[in-house]
């Protein structure tokens, strides 16, 4: 079926001047005199630029782009200025069986638009086919402009002042995953118009909290412009997480105090966070778009050049390859699509000055027609790019396609979310059998996955909880998911959460269960922050935030997701103080964040093992202990004398001892013999969260390790140990002053 309808031009008297312009840069570029418009489409027959009034409601002019160069349609409009509102109509064949879905009746967003105005309204007009027929091979002649958001030309000038990137070293990095709206929506100490906005996240009170907690890098759930999909709208729900991107260059206006200035407000937020030495990391979704499959709407890419932008079934290009589980898959194998993604990344890294990216379903980005390839085009492009190779790149290393699970499979320069760490730590503290050897691998940055090609321990991004799943509080409070509010009869979300309610499902007044749950939170938070690799915390976990057992809150834009600052109880404040103490200890003692993998191998030249695993009686663990499914209590000595860099010389860091006991009963643990003239100082006992002064212990001292608890000790020489003692005291005292919280 071919495109048989030509849209009539608007009946207006205006006629702008147009010249050929340039095929680059792509997008709408203001040069101080006029605007150059350039858009890629390999298969279009004509492209029209549509101009709208200041309200974005009335189409006042339609201009055919006069030139076509290297598959780019372009024109220069000297009459255009910043503030000009526009969209495109793209002509070409409507032949779904051939992969083409051009329909000039549909107004389309510019893939390179810097600002999007208005909100998408759902109706049959935004579909390229006749929605009522349920046949995507039909052709719909209705105009979609009235329901579509529009693009706006902007002047990108912004005065950054003395702003500088914090450039936090990987070994000191602690990610804090949060949501722009949810983090401050309930901050009553902020003016109401600032709550839930970029400006709110940049408020001094909020920045002070983040700094006081000790995290280094704020990782934001998607802020690229996205849409609320139709089924959610029909149920009265919202795409809260934002994983339905439709514009890869524009910040979402819904998070701006003044939507007209989202661009500059986002930049101001970055500047304020940078001033506090906090990095900004963006969660980005380049694997799919909001246009769905063949039954989805026509909003941008589908109508511009469907066969180029999306991966289609080779033998049936009417249908989309769906390795993402969301209906479509962006075709990173196409050079112009690859260019769009890397242009977008460079734009956010340079113009918007963000410090890194977490890539949703990143295996998609490394896929070529033959499957995942760590030398694929996108991954190679990032590695050689002078901008992208210097920012933090974090992969979510899985998708639902063949061979989609790729933890440890990304190339040098990349870090990866490590779900093996998450599941192992949860299972260990739940008391599962046979977890000792698996936990040892996760505590040491999962060298079995990442110790190759010169990759460093920081490549393993360790986490206990993230936006997708239970919060830390709910992990110890619920056996099962409770997702009925999502309107899917509790079928959505993962069922295997390695969670444990400790005897009662949900909240309880039982003091013994409450105490055990609080200790388990401390156990998992300490495991996270004392493990080798890069820790990532979920915002609010340090406060005991709950989602009432919902482990898939993607559609809940309400108190279920917003941090309840006013509802923080004494336990939440105590956990926040304890977390601050853990972070301070991690930063104070380099052995907790080594840049070399701890392997347990004996260095004959230095006569040192970097890590020695020990049993409760003080003996070194052997195969029998590792294989025993009932091994639930053991320790590891991390020797600060071990080689710290590639230079063959002893290290000079403090030696640490970590003991973990997931057994339900207390275990008597004999502290290993230190060198002569030294003693162990207790820094952390999760059964004694208020410990604020290092406690000395001698060799062989039988320390009673409480059931389900974790210890951290440091070795202090009798002579020359004042620096270690001072560092320990300073870190412990950091926990006494909890991060500043808003008044109740």
Residue, then its C-alpha position, 0 to 999 in steps of 0.5 A: x500500500x502506498x502513501x496516497x494522500x498529500x496534506x494540503x498546506x495551511x491556508x495562511x498568508x505567511x511565506x518564509x524565505x528558505x535556502x539550502x542550508x547545510x546537512x550538518x549539524x543535524x537538528x535545528x541550529x540557531x547561528x545568531x542570524x537564522x536557523x538551519x534545519x537538518x533531518x536524516x531519512x534515507x527512504x523519504x521522498x519529501x520532508x516538510x518543516x511545519x511552523x506553529x504559533x507561539x502556543x503550539x496549537x495552530x500550524x501557520x506555515x509548511x515549508x519543503x526542505x529544499x536539499x537532500x545531501x547524503x540522506x539528510x534533508x536540510x534547509x536554512x530559514x533566516x526568518x526563524x529564531x529561538x522560540x520557533x515551534x516546529x515539527x516535521x511531515x515526512x512523505x514516502x511509501x506506506x508499505x508495512x510489508x517492506x518496513x516503510x511506514x511514512x504518513x505525512x498526515x502525522x506530525x513528527x518530532x525532530x530526533x535532535x530537538x533540544x526542547x519539546x513543548x506540550x504533552x502527547x494526547x492519546x487518540x486514534x489520530x496519532x497512529x499511522x494506521x486506522x486504529x479501529x481496524x486493528x490492521x496496521x496495513x491500513x492507512x490513516x488520513x487524520x491529522x495528528x498535529x493537535x494531539x502531538x507535542x512540538x519541538x522548539x528552537x533554543x539558544x543554548x547559551x548558558x553561563x557556567x561560571x566556575x563550575x567544574x566536574x568533580x571527576x570522582x575517581x572510580x575507587x571513591x565512587x558511591x552511586x546514589x540512584x534516585x528520581x528527580x520528582x520522588x526525592x523532593x516531592x515531599x520535602x516540606x522545607x522547600x517552597x511548594x513550586x520547587x518540590x519534585x523538580x530539578x530546582x528542588x534537587x539543587x536546593x541547598x537543603x537537599x544538596x547538604x543532605x547528599x553531601x552529609x550522607x557521603x555519596x559521590x554520584x547522583x544517578x537519576x532515573x530517565x530525564x530524557x523527554x518521555x511519554x505516558x503510554x496509552x494503557x497506563x493512561x487508560x488505567x489512571x496511572x503514569x509512566x513514573x520511571x520514565x523508560x519510554x523515551x521519545x526525545x534523546x536530546x531534551x530534558x523532560x519538562x515535567x521536572x522543571x519548576x517552570x517548564x519553559x526553562x527546563x533546559x536552563x534549570x537542568x543546567x543549574x541543577x548540574x552546576x549546584x551539584x558540581x559545586x558540592x563535588x557531587x557527580x550527575x549520572x543519567x539513566x539513559x534508554x537508547x534501546x527502544x522508544x515510545x513508538x512500540x511495535x507495528x501496532x504502536x503510534x507514529x510520533x517520530x522515528x517510525x514516520x521519519x524512516x522506520x526501516x533505518x531506525x528500528x531492527x525489523x524481522x529480516x524475512x518479515x519487515x512488517x514486524x519488529x525485533x523485540x529484544x527489549x520486551x517493549x515492542x521495538x529495538x533501536x537499530x544501532x547497526x545503522x550508521x546514522x542511528x549510531x550517530x544519533x545516539x553518540x551525538x546525544x551522549x556527547x551533547x549531555x556530556x559537553x553541553x549539559x556537563x553530566x558525568x556519566x551514563x547508566x545504559x538501560x538494557x545495554x546488551x541491546x547496544x552491543x548487539x549486531x545482526x549476529x548477536x552481542x559483540x563486545x567489539x560492536x559498533x556502539x561499544x567501539x564508538x564509545x571506547x575511541x571517542x575523546x569525550x565518551x571514553x572519559x565519562x563513567x559508562x555503566x551497563x545494565x548488561x542484559x536484555x531478553x534476546x538470545x544470549x542477552x545475559x552478559x554480566x562481565x561481558x562488556x569491554x574495558x572502560x565499562x562498569x556493569x550492574x552486577x545482579x549476581x552480587x544482589x542475589x548472593x548477598x540477599x540469599x546469604x543474609x536470608x540464611x540460604x545454604x551453600x552460599x559461602x564460596x559464592x559470597x566470597x567471589x562477590x565480596x571481592x568484586x566478582x573477579x570470576x566475571x570481571x578480572x580480564x583484559x585489565x579491567x579493574x574491580x570498579x567494573x562491578x557495580x554492586x547493589x542490594x536494591x534498585x528502582x526495579x524491585x524491593x527497597x531494602x526495608x521491604x526486602x526484610x519485611x515481605x516474602x511476596x510482592x504486593x503489586x495489586x495497585x499496578x492493575x495487573x492482578x499482581x502478575x507483574x514484577x519478579x517473584x523470586x526476590x530472595x526476600x524474607x519477612x522474618x515471621x510476619x508479612x509487612x509491618x509488625x509491632x513485634x519488638x524482636x522481629x523489628x530488631x532483627x529486621x533493623x540488624x539485617x538492613x545494617x548487615x546488607x548495607x555494610x556488606x554493600x559498602x565494605x565489598x570491593x567494587x563500586x557500591x550503588x545505593x537506592x535513595x531512601x534505603x538509608x532511611x528505611x523507605x518502604x513501597x509497601x511490598x510493591x516491587x514494580x512501582x514503574x507506574x506509581x507517581x504518588x506517595x508509594x514512590x516519593x521519599x516520605x521525609x516527614x515519616x522518618x522514624x527513630x529507626x530510620x534516623x539511626x540507619x541513616x547515621x549508621x550508613x554515614x559511618x559505613x561510607x566514612x569508613x570505606x573512604x578512610x580505608x583503601x583496603x575496602x576499595x582496592x584498584x586491584x582484584x583481591x585473589x587470595x594468591x600468595x605473593x612469594x616475593x612479598x610473602x603476603x596474601x592479599x586476602x585470607x579467608x578464615x574459620x571461626x576457630x582462626x584457621x584458614x578455610x579449605x575446600x571442605x569449609x567452602x563446600x560445606x552447605x552449612x558454612x554461614x560464618x567466616x571472615x576475611x583478612x585483607x592485608x594492607x601490605x599486599x601489592x597495591x599497584x603494578x609496582x612490586x613493593x609492599x602496600x602501606x594500607x591498614x589491614x582489615x578483618x571482616x567477619x560475617x555470620x548469617x547463622x541464626x545463633x551466635x558464634x564464638x570467633x577467635x580473632x586471628x593472630x596479628x604481627x607482634x606489637x599489634x592489636x585489632x580495633x573493632x570498628x563495626x558490629x551491626x549488633x551495636x550500631x551506636x559504637x563510636x570509639x574503636x575497641x581494642x582486642x588481643x589475639x585469640x580473643x573469643x569474640x561472640x559474633x551475634x547471630x546474623x551480624x557483621x563485624x569490621x576490625x582494623x589492625x593497629x600497630x602499637x607504634x606508628x598507629x596513630x594515623x590508623x586510630x585517628x582515621x577510625x575515630x574520625x569515620x566513626x564520629x561521622x556517624x554521630x552527626x546524621x545527615x541533615x533532615x527536614x524538620x517534621 
